[in-house]
Amino acid sequence: MEIINEDIVIVGAGLAGLATSLALHRLGIRSIVLESSDSLRTTGFALALWTNAWRALDALGVGDSLRQRSLHFTRFQAFSADSGLPTAEISLEADDKPIDYDSRCIKRQEIVETLEKELPPGTIKYSSRVTSIEESGLYKLVHLADKTVLRTKVLIGSDGVNSVVAKWMGLPKPVDANRSAIRGYVEYPKSHGFEPKFCAYFGSGVRIGFLPCDDKSLYWFCTFTPSAVDYDENIEGSPIKMKQFVLSLARNVSKEAYNILDRTSLDSLYCAKLKLRTPWNILMKDNIVKNNSCLVGDALHPMTPDIGQGGCSALEDSVVLARCISEAIFAKSLQEGDQLCKSIKVGLEKYAKERRWRIFSLISTSYLVGLAQESNGKVISYLREKFLAQFTIETMVKMGNFDCGKLCQK
């Protein structure tokens, strides 16, 4: 059995894992990233990134590069899914606002490839599936499928909703949100002609939205409550039936939305049940960090997509965690061995304290906003069209106005 010593091991080369490794690299701290697949995972269509995400990307040094490949939203407009009529609107332009909002939609592949290119060669170890984890004093032994064992001072789980690291730390499994989502992506041969705005339709158990990524592509989503729309789970294995189902939901929404969905090719559809970490689990310190192990991104806080903060908050995590680790490492010079492990533990506890209430509020707000947007009762439908639509989109923008801070080179 080969044992390799590594100071910091990150499990999962998704958005959170790559961003965390890059944040550490910017601070002069080496890490390795274990990825179970044999290449970079570029699947997934696009992400709506709000102001907080762009601030984090700026801290990572890749914000300007990614802005050049995306469109800045000027407006957020909400419509009734019942009547198709507009119910609320917010301008996202800075001229008449004290806050400079930066809201864009960008292809997921663009983000992960940009992050990967900024990392030192050899940082990502592909075909490295974690089979088990055990403690060895202040260290962790990470066992891989190829029988390699990594001995590390810090273990960071960024391995998604079904995180191996989270399970080892003893976190309860994410719970079913009793809702599902179908997402899609459309490429146009020439310019699609849509304005750079976020359009969403709420009501009747459904939430449909579309966002331009650039001049030729659009990302769309459809989240729904299965019990409210007579959903048959058997369609999930059939792209044809998935598309037919989404079109049936959009038929009474708007001709514009229907045409976008209709243009979507069958290989550009994805369906998933939505899960979330119960927010009260986040309030316990040991559920965020434990014995020099911690979690970031969906491994820590899977949430419903109703305020578009899943990927954004993962980027926040990466910057805050790297800064806390750096401060702990460089607090005293020439730290080694057990002394370094104990200092890092203090840094991880600071990370947990700094993130706990922010994550709690994101998970809770997202779930409640989703209920307001999709519920189909007569009273909630009336309130949504008269009041709640404006409130929910203002809440989405407000939750995105967060600054995780910068990375300070030591």
C-alpha positions in Angstrom: 0.0 0.0 0.0 1.5 3.3 -1.1 1.0 6.3 1.2 1.5 9.8 -0.2 1.7 12.9 2.0 -0.3 15.9 0.9 -1.0 19.0 3.1 -4.5 19.7 1.6 -6.7 17.3 -0.3 -9.9 18.5 -2.1 -12.3 15.8 -3.2 -14.3 16.7 -6.3 -13.2 18.9 -9.3 -16.5 20.6 -9.8 -17.0 24.4 -9.5 -16.5 24.5 -5.7 -13.4 22.2 -5.7 -11.6 24.0 -8.6 -12.4 27.5 -7.1 -11.2 26.4 -3.7 -7.9 25.0 -5.1 -7.4 28.2 -7.2 -8.1 30.4 -4.2 -5.5 28.5 -2.1 -3.0 28.8 -5.1 -3.5 32.5 -5.3 -2.4 32.6 -1.6 0.6 30.5 -2.2 -0.8 27.3 -0.7 -0.6 24.0 -2.6 -3.5 21.6 -2.8 -4.4 18.6 -4.9 -7.9 17.9 -6.2 -9.2 14.3 -6.6 -11.6 13.7 -9.4 -13.3 10.4 -9.9 -13.9 10.9 -13.7 -11.0 10.5 -16.2 -11.3 14.1 -17.4 -12.7 17.5 -16.5 -16.5 17.4 -16.0 -17.9 20.0 -18.3 -21.5 18.7 -18.3 -24.3 21.0 -17.3 -25.6 23.8 -19.4 -25.2 27.2 -17.7 -25.4 29.2 -14.5 -27.0 32.5 -13.6 -24.3 34.3 -11.6 -25.3 37.2 -9.4 -23.2 40.1 -8.0 -21.8 38.0 -5.2 -20.5 35.4 -7.6 -18.7 37.9 -9.8 -17.1 39.5 -6.7 -15.8 36.0 -5.8 -14.5 35.4 -9.4 -12.8 38.8 -9.2 -11.1 37.7 -6.0 -10.0 34.5 -7.8 -8.6 36.7 -10.7 -10.8 35.3 -13.5 -13.8 37.7 -13.4 -12.9 40.0 -16.2 -12.0 37.0 -18.5 -15.4 35.4 -17.9 -17.3 38.7 -18.3 -16.1 38.9 -21.9 -17.9 35.7 -22.6 -21.3 36.6 -21.1 -24.1 39.2 -21.3 -24.9 41.6 -18.5 -28.6 41.5 -17.6 -30.3 44.9 -17.6 -33.6 43.8 -16.2 -35.4 41.1 -14.3 -39.0 40.6 -15.4 -41.6 38.3 -13.9 -44.8 37.1 -15.5 -47.9 35.1 -14.4 -47.7 31.5 -15.5 -51.5 31.6 -15.5 -52.2 34.6 -17.7 -48.8 35.4 -19.2 -49.1 39.0 -18.1 -46.2 40.9 -16.5 -46.4 41.0 -12.7 -43.1 42.6 -11.6 -39.9 44.1 -13.0 -36.6 45.4 -11.6 -33.9 47.3 -13.5 -30.4 46.0 -12.9 -28.6 48.9 -14.4 -26.5 51.0 -12.1 -27.4 54.5 -13.3 -30.3 55.0 -10.8 -29.0 52.7 -8.1 -26.4 53.0 -5.3 -25.3 49.4 -6.0 -23.6 48.3 -9.1 -25.3 44.9 -9.8 -23.5 42.4 -12.0 -25.8 39.7 -13.1 -25.0 37.4 -16.0 -25.6 33.9 -17.3 -22.6 31.9 -18.5 -22.0 28.4 -19.7 -20.8 26.1 -17.0 -18.1 24.7 -19.3 -16.6 28.2 -19.6 -16.3 28.6 -15.9 -14.7 25.2 -15.0 -12.3 25.3 -17.9 -11.2 28.8 -17.0 -10.6 27.8 -13.4 -8.7 24.6 -14.4 -6.4 26.5 -16.7 -5.3 28.8 -13.9 -4.3 25.9 -11.7 -0.7 24.6 -11.7 -0.2 21.5 -13.9 -0.8 18.3 -12.0 -3.1 19.8 -9.4 -6.1 17.7 -10.5 -5.7 13.9 -10.1 -8.2 12.3 -12.5 -9.5 8.7 -12.1 -9.1 9.1 -8.4 -12.2 7.8 -6.7 -12.4 7.9 -2.9 -13.5 4.6 -1.4 -13.0 5.3 2.3 -11.6 7.8 4.8 -10.1 7.2 8.2 -8.5 9.2 10.9 -4.8 8.8 11.9 -4.2 11.1 14.8 -4.5 14.7 13.6 -4.3 13.5 10.0 -6.7 11.9 7.5 -6.0 8.8 5.4 -7.9 9.0 2.1 -8.1 5.6 0.4 -8.6 5.6 -3.4 -9.9 2.8 -5.7 -6.4 2.2 -7.1 -5.2 1.3 -3.6 -3.3 4.6 -3.2 -3.6 6.2 0.2 -3.2 9.9 0.8 -2.2 11.2 4.2 -3.4 14.8 4.6 -3.6 17.6 7.2 -6.8 19.1 5.7 -9.6 17.3 3.9 -12.1 19.4 1.9 -15.2 17.8 0.5 -16.5 19.4 -2.7 -18.0 16.2 -4.1 -21.6 17.3 -4.5 -25.0 16.4 -3.1 -24.0 12.7 -2.5 -20.7 13.7 -0.9 -18.5 10.9 0.4 -16.8 13.4 2.8 -20.1 14.7 4.2 -21.2 11.1 4.8 -17.9 10.3 6.6 -18.3 13.5 8.7 -21.7 12.2 9.8 -24.0 14.7 8.1 -27.6 13.7 7.6 -28.5 13.1 3.9 -30.1 16.0 2.0 -33.8 15.8 2.0 -36.2 15.7 -1.0 -37.7 19.1 -1.7 -40.8 17.4 -3.3 -40.0 19.3 -6.5 -38.2 18.6 -9.7 -36.4 20.6 -12.4 -35.9 20.2 -16.1 -33.2 22.3 -17.7 -32.2 23.0 -21.2 -29.9 24.9 -23.5 -30.6 26.3 -27.0 -28.1 27.3 -29.7 -29.3 29.6 -32.5 -27.5 29.6 -35.9 -27.5 33.4 -35.8 -28.4 36.0 -33.1 -31.4 34.9 -31.1 -32.6 38.6 -30.8 -33.6 38.5 -27.2 -32.8 41.4 -24.8 -30.2 40.8 -22.1 -32.8 40.3 -19.4 -33.9 37.5 -17.0 -37.5 36.5 -17.7 -39.5 34.2 -15.4 -43.0 32.9 -15.2 -44.4 31.9 -11.8 -47.6 30.1 -10.7 -49.8 27.0 -11.1 -47.1 24.8 -9.5 -44.5 25.8 -12.1 -41.6 28.2 -12.5 -40.2 28.7 -16.0 -37.4 31.1 -16.9 -35.0 31.8 -19.6 -31.7 33.8 -19.8 -29.4 34.6 -22.7 -25.8 33.4 -22.2 -24.5 35.3 -25.3 -25.8 36.5 -28.6 -26.5 33.0 -29.9 -27.4 30.9 -26.9 -30.1 30.7 -24.2 -30.4 28.7 -21.0 -33.8 27.8 -19.6 -35.2 26.1 -16.6 -38.5 24.6 -15.5 -39.0 23.8 -11.9 -42.3 22.3 -10.8 -44.2 20.5 -8.0 -45.0 17.1 -9.4 -48.2 16.7 -7.4 -49.6 20.0 -8.8 -49.0 19.2 -12.5 -49.9 15.5 -12.7 -46.2 14.5 -13.4 -45.3 10.9 -14.3 -41.7 10.1 -13.1 -41.3 7.5 -15.8 -40.7 10.2 -18.4 -37.3 11.0 -16.8 -35.6 8.4 -19.0 -37.1 9.7 -22.2 -36.0 13.0 -23.6 -38.9 13.0 -26.0 -41.5 12.7 -23.2 -39.6 15.2 -21.1 -39.8 17.7 -23.9 -43.5 17.0 -24.4 -44.1 17.5 -20.7 -42.3 20.9 -20.6 -44.1 22.1 -23.7 -47.5 21.1 -22.1 -46.6 23.3 -19.1 -45.5 26.2 -21.3 -48.4 26.2 -23.7 -50.5 28.6 -21.7 -47.5 30.6 -20.4 -46.4 32.6 -23.5 -45.6 32.0 -27.2 -42.1 33.3 -26.7 -41.3 30.8 -23.9 -43.0 28.0 -25.8 -40.9 28.6 -28.9 -37.7 28.6 -26.9 -38.5 25.2 -25.4 -39.6 23.8 -28.7 -36.3 24.7 -30.3 -34.4 22.7 -27.7 -32.7 19.5 -29.0 -33.3 16.3 -27.2 -29.7 16.0 -26.1 -29.9 19.4 -24.4 -32.4 18.4 -21.8 -31.7 17.4 -18.2 -34.1 16.4 -15.4 -33.4 16.0 -11.7 -35.3 15.9 -8.4 -34.4 18.8 -6.2 -32.8 18.2 -2.8 -31.7 20.5 0.0 -29.8 20.4 3.2 -32.2 21.2 6.1 -31.1 24.6 7.3 -31.0 23.8 11.0 -28.3 21.2 10.2 -26.0 24.1 9.1 -26.2 25.7 12.5 -24.2 23.0 14.0 -20.4 23.7 13.7 -19.5 20.0 13.4 -21.7 19.7 10.3 -19.5 22.2 8.5 -16.0 21.4 9.9 -14.9 18.4 11.9 -11.4 17.3 12.8 -9.6 19.3 10.1 -12.2 18.3 7.5 -14.7 20.7 6.0 -17.2 21.0 3.2 -17.9 23.5 0.4 -20.5 23.9 -2.4 -23.3 21.4 -2.8 -21.5 18.9 -0.5 -22.3 21.4 2.3 -25.4 23.3 1.2 -27.5 21.8 -1.6 -30.5 24.1 -2.0 -33.4 24.6 -4.3 -32.6 26.9 -7.3 -35.3 29.5 -6.6 -32.9 32.4 -5.9 -30.1 31.1 -8.2 -27.5 30.9 -5.4 -26.2 27.3 -5.6 -23.1 28.0 -7.7 -22.8 31.6 -6.4 -22.6 30.5 -2.8 -20.1 27.8 -3.7 -17.7 30.5 -5.1 -18.2 32.5 -1.9 -17.2 29.3 0.1 -14.0 28.9 -1.8 -12.8 32.5 -1.2 -13.7 32.5 2.5 -12.2 29.0 3.2 -8.9 29.8 1.5 -8.6 33.1 3.3 -9.3 31.4 6.7 -6.7 28.6 6.0 -4.1 31.1 4.9 -4.6 33.3 7.9 -4.2 30.2 10.2 -1.1 28.9 8.3 0.7 32.3 8.3 -0.4 33.4 11.8 2.9 32.1 13.1 6.0 31.5 11.1 7.6 28.1 10.6 4.7 26.0 11.8 5.1 22.3 11.1 3.4 19.0 11.8 1.0 18.8 14.7 1.3 22.5 15.4 0.3 23.4 11.9 -2.7 21.0 12.1 -3.9 22.7 15.2 -3.6 26.2 13.7 -5.5 25.1 10.6 -8.2 23.7 12.9 -8.7 27.2 14.2 -8.9 28.5 10.7 -11.5 26.0 9.7 -13.6 26.9 12.7 -13.5 30.5 11.7 -14.7 29.5 8.2 -17.6 27.6 9.8 -18.5 30.6 12.0 -18.3 33.0 9.0 -20.4 30.9 6.7 -23.0 29.4 9.0 -25.7 32.1 9.0 -25.1 33.1 5.4 -25.8 29.5 4.3 -28.7 29.1 6.7 -30.4 32.2 5.2 -29.7 31.1 1.6 -31.2 27.7 2.0 -34.3 29.0 3.9 -34.9 31.9 1.6 -34.6 29.8 -1.5 -37.1 27.3 -0.3 -39.6 29.9 0.8 -39.3 31.9 -2.4 -39.9 28.7 -4.3 -43.1 28.1 -2.4 -44.3 31.6 -3.2 -43.4 31.4 -6.9 -44.9 28.0 -7.6 -47.9 27.6 -5.3 -51.2 27.3 -7.1 -53.8 28.1 -4.3 -56.2 30.9 -5.0 -55.1 33.1 -2.2 -51.3 32.7 -2.8 -51.9 33.2 -6.6 -53.7 36.5 -5.9 -51.0 37.7 -3.5 -48.3 36.7 -5.9 -49.6 38.7 -8.8 -50.4 41.7 -6.6 -47.4 41.7 -4.2 -45.3 38.6 -3.9 -43.9 38.6 -7.5 -42.2 41.9 -6.9 -41.1 40.9 -3.4 -39.6 37.6 -4.6 -37.5 39.0 -7.4 -36.3 41.9 -5.1 -35.3 39.2 -2.6 -33.3 37.3 -5.3 -31.4 40.4 -6.2 -30.9 41.3 -2.5 -29.5 37.9 -1.6 -27.0 38.3 -4.5 -25.7 41.5 -3.1 -23.1 40.0 -0.9 -19.3 40.5 -0.7 -17.2 37.5 0.4 -14.1 39.7 0.5 -10.8 39.5 -1.2 -7.8 37.1 -1.1 -4.8 38.8 0.6 -1.5 37.4 -0.5 0.8 36.8 2.4 
